[in-house]
Amino acid sequence: MHCPAEIAEVILPILQNGLLRVRALAWQGQAELCVVESDHIHNLPDLLADYTPEKLHYYWNVERPEYIRQVGVDQALGWEELWQQLGDRIDQEHTVASHP
């Protein structure tokens, strides 16, 4: 199934931001943080290519909180706006699915 456009519109900037963060951390010689950043986003291309609500919820409920736990709330601040947008769209998707 193709990823719904309203979800993909947020996932793509999350991927881009994550890749830019990995690149910046690599230039700074912070390989350990490169691993954390890449673990955070590595399943998102599959989510776009073969979308299921379960994959989206896994990112939201498992990978995102684990990333926050690993880097700390202060380091995760740059993600707030994108995560808020994604959270809003997840809520909308859930509302639509529960009210046919």
N, C-alpha and C positions, 0 to 999 in steps of 0.2 A: 504494500500500500504506500502511496506517495504521502509524504509528510504534508499536513495541511499548511497552506501558505502562511496563515497567521502564526503558526508555531515556527516554521522555517525562517520567517522574518526576524525572529529573535535568536534562534539557534545559530544562524550564520554569523551575526556579530559576536556571539559568545565564542565561536570557533576562532574568528579573526583576532579578537582580543586575547584569547588564550595563546595563540601562536605568536603574537607580538610579545607577550609576556615571556614565553619560553625563549624567544630570540634575545630579548634584553637580558634575561638572567644568564643565558649562555655567554654573552659578551662579558658579563660580570664574573664569570667563572663559578657560578652557583649551580653546579650540576644537580645537587640534591633538590633544590627548588624547581629545576627544570622537570624533574621526575614528577613532583607533586602537581605541577601545572599540567603536564601532559596526561597524567592519570585522570585529572579532572575532566578533560575534554575528549579523550581518545575514543569514546563510544559514540560521540555525537554524529560523525559521518554516517555510521550505520543507522542511527535514528532517522537521518534525513533520507537515506536510500531505501530503507525498509521499515517504515514507520509503524509502530504499534503504540497504543496508549501505555502499555506496560513498560516499554523502553523509556518513554518520556517520564513516567513516574519513578522508574529506577534512577534516572539522572537526578530528578528533583528530590527524591526521598533518601537516596543512598550516596550517590557520587558528590552531589553539591554539599551536603552536610559533612561528609568525610573530608572534603577539600577545606571547608571552614575549620574543622577540627585540627587539621594538619598545619594550616598556615596561621590560624588565629583570626579573630574577628577583624582586627585592625588591617591585616593584609588583604582581607576579602572585601574591603570597602569599595574597591573599584568595580565590583560586580553588582552593586546594589541596584542600579537602574535597570540593567538587563534582566536581573533576576526578578525584579518587581514586574516588569513587562511579561516575562514568561509565567510567573505565578498568576497574574491576571488572566492570561490566556488559558492556563490550565483550569482555573476556576470556571471560565466561560465554557470550555470544552466539557467539563464535568456537569455543568448546569444543563447544557444542551443534551448531553447523553442521558441524563436522568429525567428529562422532560420531553419525550418524543412528540 
